[in-house]
Amino acid sequence: MPDEVFRLRSNRSLAHFLEVFFLRYPGVLGPAQSTTWEFWDTYDGHWGREGKAWVQNETSAPFLVQPPSWRALPGSWSDFGLQRPVLWAKAHLTIQEVRFSTGSMRSLQGWLTHSRHGTFLALGETDDPLAPVILESLSHELERITDRGTSLVAPLRHSFVWPSWSKPIEGESASSYFVTCLRREFTLARQYEKGMLNSVDTECLHRYRTRLRRARSIVRLGQKLFGSSLKALSQQLQALMRPSNELRDLDVLLTSWQSFIRLLPPEFANDWTLWKAALEKQRQTESRAWKSWLKSESYQKLIEEFTQGLDSLSVPGPAMEEAALPLLAQLAKLRKIPRELGSSPSVEQLHQARIQLKKGRYSLEVLGYWCPPKVYAVLVKEIRALQDRLGAFQDLSVILRRVTSDLDAKKTAVAPLPRGVLWGTLWAEARQMQWQVHRSLLRLAAPRLRKAFALLQSLKPYPGETP
């Protein structure tokens, strides 16, 4: 359970309040320690959205907390993965430990934290029988804080637009709603341009491509309602993304390098230095070409053409009830996947299943406003889990294809034996994962999902709440 956080409703001293409160519930306030803390997160605030942050001062290594609680949460600095840690804020804080003397081995304890934005009391959940009584008493006299993390420090200014899903405005046409969704995804994609140009981290390109793919899925949904007038938009989105295909494949290979090298026997692990250096050099070339594309007139022209195309779509169209029909058609395709795969699906079949799952999830997240919330939650959870498994298999397939092509072209500068060992190891790993992914996809035919699909097919779209 997260720690409970309080602050005074008035301008009185919280430390003085505790001294009086300790007369009812004995406790002690530790000595004050003042220092400057740094708050770290990813480029797009991965942990900050949950009120969490990586913190450190001049004497401590980074650790994950949910301010103003200073209880270390599970996590490792390596969890940043592909993303580079970014300094979001600095704050000079005065912290005092708080402990209630209840006689329990696990007495209620926490921290009193003072910053220029206020003073906060954070107390941890324990199995102390008096803890609920103390917390309930505090809640009557103090203000309980639910907006964690943002009140303690002033985060560095940023201009990110966070993903949000909303139901259509009452009386809104389907065309207007689709234009709104397309603008949102396009804005979310373009905010990563600066990160790609400044080489902040490889995840910027990944998320840029993901947002453009989502936009293309929305366009495909709209084509079923508005005809071929949206075809140009789909082609423009594809043209924006196409020059980054090779760069993304190289990113997948290089960021996964250690994971697949560890599959090799130790005596072969150091035989790939020259090939890795060649891949890194190729990535630098592709990265320069991609940055040039982002700054080119051709890129800006495509941006303008896409924006103008969106503006031209702002016309009356079908009622929103009809907009759900493409979603039902897309979900119907997901129901057929287990039967179409058969007993021994090929890599290409699994790749197509992955594409269908992505289309289904994106469609559901755009048009799922009319779905019963429980049905929506079940489908999104299952589809997302399957997408993750298929995504890992796709990454391994990309690596295997690259290894195969470079081995055939003799680009690796590696002796035949370690080359064969690497290819064989990756091939065996891919076949094992292929079997596991196929087994996972059979869950689409499980009774729980069949029931959810059938319920949606029997419903008429209604203006329900956004799940």
N, C-alpha and C positions, 0 to 999 in steps of 0.2 A: 504494500500500500504506500502511496506517496505521503510525504510528511504534510502535516497541517501547518498552514501559514496564517499569521495574524498581524494586524497593525492597529494602533490606536485610532479611534474616530476623531480625537481632538489633537491639539498640538502639545499635549503633556508628554513628559519623558516616559518612554516605555520601560526603561530600566527602573525608574522610580515606581512605576505601576507594579512591576514584578516584586520589588522589595516589599510592597504592601501585600501583594497576593501571596507571598511566601508565609505570611502570618497565618493564613488559612491552610495552605498546603506547603509544608516545609520544603525548601529548595535552596539552591546556591547559584550565584551568578559569578562565573569565572573572570579572570583578569582580561582587560581589553587588549586586543592585538590589532594594530593598524598597519596595513600594507596595501600596495597597489596590485590589483589582480587584472590579468588579461583574459578576455573571453574569446574563444576560437570556435569557428563553425565552418561549414562548407561555403562555397561561393554563393549558393542559393538557399542557405539557411536550413539545411537538412534537419539538424537537431533543434534549432530555434523554434520551428513550427510546433514542437511539443513542449516548449518552455525549458528546454535543456541547453547546456553549453559545456564545452571543454574549457576548463579554467586552469590557470597556473600563476604562481607568483615567483619571486626571485629565488625562493628556496625549495619549491615543490615541482615535481614533474606534472605534466598535464593529467587531469582526471575529469571524468564526466559527472556533472551534478545537475540538479534542477533548482536553480537559485530561487529564493534565498536559503534553501537547504544546502548544507555542505556535506551531506552523506554521499560517499562515492557510489556511483551506479555501475553496474556491469558494463564493461566496454574496454576496448584497446585503441590506442592511437592509430593502429593499423586499420581500424574500421573506416577511416577516410577513404581507403581503397584507391580508386582512380582520381579522387579529388584532392586538390591541394588545400591544406588548412589555411583559412583566411582569418585575420584578426578583425573581429567585429566591434569590439569595445574594450576600453580600459576604465577601471573605476578604483578609486581609493576607498577602501572599506575598513570599518572597525568591527571586529567580530569578537563576541564573548560566548563561551559555552554556558549552557543552561542545564541544570540537572535537578529534578525533584527527588527529595529524600523520602521515598515511600516504603523503604525496607525491602523492596523486591530486588531480586538479582538483576532484573532488566527494568530498572526504573525509567520513567519518562525523561527524555533528554533531547537537547537540540541546540540551536544557536540563536543569538540575538545579533542582528546585522544592521549596522548603521551606514547609510550612503547619503549622498546629497539629495536623493529622491525620497528619503524617508527611512524609518526604522522598522524592521521586520522581525517577527519571532517565528521560527520554524521548529516544530516538535515532531519527533518520529513516533510511528505506531509501535507499540510493544505489547507483550502479553501481561504487563503489569495490570492487575485488576482495578487499580485506581486511575489508570490512564484515561479511560473514557469519561470518568467523572470530572477530572481536571480539564480535559479538552472541552467538555460541555460547558463547564463553568466559564472558561475563557471565551467561548463563543458568544456568551451573553454580554460580555463587557468589552470585547474587542471586535474588530471587523475581520471577517474571514476572507482571505485572498484566494481567488480562483484563477486569475490571470497570471500564471507563473512565468517568471523569467523576465518579462518585459518591464516590470515596475522597478526592478533593482538597479538597472543601468540604462544609460542612453545608448542604444545600438548605433553603429555607424550607419549613415544614411545610405539607402539603396533604393533602387527603382523597380524591383521585381514585382511582377503581377502574379499573385498566387492562383493556382487553378481553383475554380469554383463552378459548381453546377447549380442551376436554378431552373425552376419551371417557367414556361412561357407566361407572358403577361396575358391577363384575361382578354379574349378577343383577338389575340395576336395571330397572324397568319403563319402558315408553315414556312413560307419563304423568308419572312422577317426573322423567325426564330433560327433558321438555318444560317442566315447571314450573321446573326449575333454569335452563334457558336463558332463559325469560321473565323470571324474577326478575333475572337478570344484566343483560339489556338494559334493563329498567325502571330498575334502579339506575344504569346508565351514563347513561340519559337524564336522570334527576332531578338528577344532580350538576351539571348546567348551569343549574339554576334560579337559583342565586345569581349566576352570571355574567350572566344575562339581566336580573335585577332591578337589578343594579348597573351595567348598560350597559357591561360590560367590553369586548365587541366583538360584531359581528354574527355571527361564527362560532359563538358559543354557541347561538344559535337554530338555525342550520343543523345542528349536530351533535345537538342535542336532537331535532329532527324526524327526522334520520337514524336515531337509536336507536329512536324510537317506530315508524318504518316497519319496522325490522328485527323489532321485537317483533310487529307485525301479521303479518309474513311467517311467523313461528313459529306464531302462532295459526292462520293459514290451513293450514299444514302439519298441525297437530294436528287440525283439523276433519275431515280425511280419515280420521283414526283414531278420534276420539272423538265424531264427530257434531256436532250443532248446539249442544251445551252450551257451546262456546267462542265462539259468535256474539256474546254480550254483551260479552266481553272485547275483541273486535275493534271493536265500536261504541264502547266506552269509550276505547280508544286513539285512535280517529278523533276523538272529541269533545274529547279533550285537545289535539289538534294543530290542529283546524280554525280556531280564532280567530286563529291566526298566519299563515294563508295569504296575506292581503294584505300583511302586514308583510314576509314573506319575499320576495314579488314585488318590493316596493319596494327591499329590500336588494340584490337581484340587479341591478335597474336602476341604482341609485345607485353601487354599487361597480364596475359596469362602465362608468360614465359616460365616463371618459376614453378607454377603448378604442374605443367606437363613435363618439365625437366626433372622434377622430383619423381616422376614415374619411372625414370631410367635407372639402371644399375649405377652405383656411385662411380665406377671406373669410366663411364661414358659421359658423365655430367659436364665435364670441362672441354669436350670436343667441339662445342658449338659456338665458340667465341667469335670466329670470323663471320659465320652466317648471321649471328645476332647483330654484329656491327654493320653488316650489309643491309639488314632490315631497318636498322635505325637510320642509316644514311638515306635509304629509300623513303622512310617516313618523313624525314626532314624535307626532302624534295617535294613530296606530296603536300606537306603542310604549307610550304611556301606557295605552291600552286593554288591551294585552297584559299589562303589569305588574299592572294591576288584576285581570285574570283570574287570574294566578298567585297573587295574595294573597286571592282570593275564597273564600267558603265552598263555592261550586259546584265549584271546582277541587279543593279538599280532599276534598269528598264523592266526586268521581270517583276520586281517588287511593285512598280507603278502599274503594270498591266494587271497584276493580280488584284491590287487595290481597286482599280477602276472596274474590273469585272465584278467585284463584290458590290460596289456601288450600284451597278446596273441591275443587280438582282433584287434590290429593295422595292419590289412591286407586289401587289396582292397576289396571293397564291392559294393553294388548297387549305382547308381548315386543319387545325392541329390534330384532329382525330385521325385524319388520313396520314399524317406524318409517322404514325406508329407502324403503319403497314410494312415499310422496309425493315424495321426492327424485327418484326415477327418472321419475315422471310429470311433474315440473316440467322436468327436463332434456330429456325427450322433446319438450316444447313448444319448447324452444330450437332443436332440430334442424329444426323445421318453419318457423322464421322466414324463411330465405331464400326458400323456395318461396311462402310466404304473401304476402311483400312484392311479388312480381311484378317487372316491369321498371321501373315508375315509381310508387313508393309515395308516399302522401300524408303530410302532416305528422302527422296523427292515427295513421296506421299506424306511423310511426317512434316516436311517443310510446308506443304500446302495446308495441312491441318493447323500448323502454327499460324499461318496467314489468316485462315478462317476464324481461329480463336481471337486473334487481334481485332479483326473486323467486328466480331460479335461483342467483344468487351467494349470497344469504342462506341459501337452503336448503342449498347445498353447504357453507357454512361451519358450519352447525349439525349436519348429518348426514353430513358428509364424513369422519368418523372411520373409517368402514369402507372408504373408497375406497383403492385402491393409491396411495401417496404421489406417484408420478410423474404419474399420471392427474389427481389432485387439483391438482397444481401447474400442469399445462398448462391445465386448465379455468379455474381461478381467475385465472391471468395473462391469458388471452384475454378472459374475461368482464369483468374489471376495466378492461382497455384499451378495450373497446367501450363500457362504461358511461361512461368519461371523455369519449369523443367524443360520445356521445349527450347527456351532461350539458351539454356546451358548446353543442350545438345547441338543447337545451331552454331554456337561459338566453337565447340569442339570440331564440328564438321568443317568450319572455315579454316581452323588450324590444320586439320588433316589435308584439306585440299591444297593449302599453301605448301605444306611439307612435301606432298606428292609432286606438285608442279616444280618446286625448286629442286627436289631430288632428281627428277627426270631431266631438268635442264642443267644439272650439275652446278648449281649456284651455291651450294653449301660449303664447298671446300673442306668436306669431311670425308674421312675414310669410309669405304663401303660397309664395314661391320657396324660401326655406330649409327650410320644412316639407316641400315636395315633394322637395327634394334629400335630406333625411335619410331620408324614407320609402323613396325609391327606392334609396338606398345600402344601407340595412339589408335591403331586400327582395332585392337582388342578392346580398348577402353570405349571406343565409339560403338562397337557392336553391343557391348554390355549396356551402355546407356540407351541405345536404340530399343532394346528389349524392355528396359524399365519405363521408357517414355510411352511405348505402346501399351503397356499394362496400365499406366496412369490414364491414358486417353479412354480406356474402356469404362472409366468412371462416369463418362458422359451418358452411359446407358444405365447408371445406377438408379434404383427406385426413387431416391430423393430428388435427383435432377429430372427424371422423367416426369415426376409429379409437378415440378416447377414449370417445365416446358409446357406441359398439357394445360396447366392453369392459365398461363399467358395466352395460349392459343384460344382458349374458351372465353377470354375477357374481351370486352370492347374498351378501347382507350378511354380513360376518364381523367379528369383534372386532379389527380391525387397530389399529395405532398411529395417533394423531392426526397428520395430515400437518403 
